[in-house]
Amino acid sequence: MDNGLIFPPGFLWGAATAAYQIEGAWNADGKGESIWDRFTHTPGKIRDGSTGDVACDHYHRWEEDVGHIAALGLRSYRLSIAWTRIFPDGTGRPNQRGLDFYRRLLTALNARGVAPAVTLYHWDLPQALQERGGWLRRDTAYRFAEYAATAFRHLGREAALWITHNEPFIQAFYGHGTGENAPGERNPWAILTVGHHLLLSHGLAVDAFRAEFGARPLVPGQGPQVGIVLMIWPHHAASERPEDQAANRIADGGMNRLFLEPLFRGRYPDDIMRHFKWRGMRPAVAPGDMAIIGRPIDFLGVNTYTRLINQANPRDLLSGARQVTPPGPTTAMGWEIYPDCIIEALNKARAYTNLPLYITENGAAYDDVVGPGGEIDDVARIDYLRAHIAAAHRAIAQGIDLRGYFVWSLLDNFEWAHGLSKRFGLIHVDYATLRRTWKRSAYWYRAVIARNGLEAA
Ligand code: IFM
């Protein structure tokens, strides 16, 4: 009998969000300004002119949202802490009201049997630290470690998984190279230094975690664990031509190996260093930094949505590549629907580490239509999720130690430079009324979780 694709017992089914994308309340209860507050308040930065000032207003509606999380049956919920709620200026004395907010939220999740996975940094640096040099300045890594230590001390036992950083690639390349993200710097020479300081701050935060919870990695379920989330998107060369192959290697190296190698092999990839050195860039590595960056962690989170197909483009200063239009259908982000991204990304991670892996983000934006009765029949999102979850099942069957899968996202939310125009949620948010409505994909995902897998085809 075909029982469908059933996952191992205890598989962690989740959904993910991030503070700036959902919370709103950008200056409530002593919260300081972050680089995303400043960026979205600067005209012309966000395509639809929106900001995260209100977003989903989760800060005020968190109890309702915890109700949705519990009703979906999520085993885990991934959220991020806004650094500026805890340290409005990035450093100094913690803001008790910020700590109280997250304590209430985490306590409520645990009370409903939902294991929190908490990211410390999902790109919202305190503006005050940006004004002192931001991630270009080494000191910021130490301020991050202080913030991490405070979070671990006050909230540490409330989370199952602690994630130091989300996708340092995006902060480095989009925040400082293309300028599409906050702080909006267009300074390619900054990229490697920013990336290095992000990784250094990760290692310092791991030290703070061990100082709080003991030197030995904890056993799952017996206390919090610490790791990092990387964006790992497979890269394919557009052709067999040596130029395309070389461009593809560098593009892959900039996104993936630039972070995997220092974390797991104690060095930066030679070819990427050569590539950027030729362009005058070099990270400011001090003696001992690589050992800090390589501190043992307990798991690795992988965010993957699609693949990229690269063609040589000598005019691109950063990667020397341009991405070609994918052959297959795409989501509303223009991202190809390519379910094998799950297997390829996990295999790429596994080439570096045998740690337990989580898909910490996967999902799809579509131009959802609200029907006359208020229903949202997002079959395309269901198809996307089904195909990617099936790929996750294949990965496990191939021996990959995949422990969980998180849909991006629980709610429609603020999609960075796209503003409120791209909807990734299982739950629709009407931004005029802030009303939440389950899409058909939410009901479908609830059934997947209840079944611990996919129904037979
Ligand atoms: O919305 C983002 C998220 O913040 C980080 N990973 C990719 C998502 C979709 O673009």
Boltz pocket constraint, residues with backbone or C-beta under 6 A from the ligand:
constraints:
  - pocket:
      binder: B
      contacts: [[A, 18], [A, 21], [A, 167], [A, 303], [A, 361], [A, 408], [A, 414], [A, 415], [A, 416]]
      max_distance: 6.0
